[in-house]
Amino acid sequence: MKNLSLAVSLALALTACGPATEHAPAPESASDQPAEIVAPKPADAPAAMTLDSAIAGDWRSADNKARDGARHPKETLEFFGVQPGQTVVEITPGGGWYTEILAPLLRGNGHYVAAIASAASSEYNARGNAKFREKLGADASHFDAATIIDFDPQAPSFGAEGSADVVLTFRNVHNWVGNGTAAGMFKAFNAVLKPGGTLGVVDHRAADNADPASLEKSGYLTTASVIKLATDAGFELVGQSEINANPKDTKDHEKGVWTLPPVLALGDKDRDKYLAIGESDRMTLKFVKPKGDQIFEQGTDSHPAQPAQ
C-alpha cells in the first residue's frame, strides 16, 4: 500500500509539471541578441582546415604563393596566435593576399572579417574594393563565409566593441601615418578587440635612428613610432619577431620601399640589383589589449632573421 501511494504521488507530480515541450519560452530581451557581426553560414560543411592546408591550397594564386618566401605566412600567423575558432579582422587587405589563407582557414570554424576603406573615401579605394569583392564572389567554396565591412577612415569602426579575438594589418600603418589617420585607426583596433585580444602589425622598418623627415614618402617607419601608436591607444607590446626581417635592405632607395619587389618602381633600372635584395625589411609586432589591470611581460620570439627572397 505504501508503494502504491508513492507511485500515485509521483504520477500527480509529473502531471502537474506537464511535458517539457509545453513550457512557455522565456521572453526575449535586447541583451539576448548577438552584438557582433554574425558569420554567414557556409554553403556546405567545410572539411577541417589547418594553417598548413590553407597555405598549400590550390585556390591561392600562383603569384601570391610565389611570395611566401618573403612574407612567411605560416610563421607570421603562428606568432600572432591565429587559429580556427577565432574572429579575425584584417584591416585593408588590399588584393587579398592574406585573405586567401585566412578566409578558408576560418570558414565554418571561426569568422574572417575584411575591413575595407569606404569607396567614397577615394577613387583608388573604390577600384580596389570592387576588385576585392569580385575576388571573393568568384570563389564561394572558399570565401562565402567571409564578411566585408566598409569603414570611414576619418571615423573608423570595425564591428561591435569587444567582438574580435585578433586584428591584423600588413604593410598599412605607413599609409595611415602619411594621411594623418593612424591614431584613430589604432583606437578603433582597441575598441573592436576583446580584453586579452591580439593586434598583429607588420610594416616596413626604418633604421632606429632614421630622420623622421626623410621617411615621409619612403614607406618606412621606425619601430618605436609604431609601438607608440599602439601603446597610446591602450595596447601592451608583448612580442617582436624577426620573421620578416631582411638585412639586405639598405632602406635608402630612390623610390622608397616601392623600389624593391614586388613593385619595382624603377622598372628595368637596376632591376637585378633590387631583385637580389628582395622585399623590404619588416617589423613584426604583437600587441595585446590588457584585461583590466593585467600587465603583460614584453618578450621576443626565437625566430632568426630571414632575408626576403
PyMOL commands that set and color helices and strands:
alter all, ss='L'
color gray80, all
select helices_A, chain A and resi 2-17+20-22+30-32+51-55+62-65+68-71+73-80+99-106+119-121+123-137+140-143+173-179+182-192+212-215+223-232+256-259+271-277
alter helices_A, ss='H'
color red, helices_A
select strands_A, chain A and resi 87-91+111-117+147-151+164-170+193-204+236-241+282-288
alter strands_A, ss='S'
color yellow, strands_A
deselect
rebuild
show_as cartoon
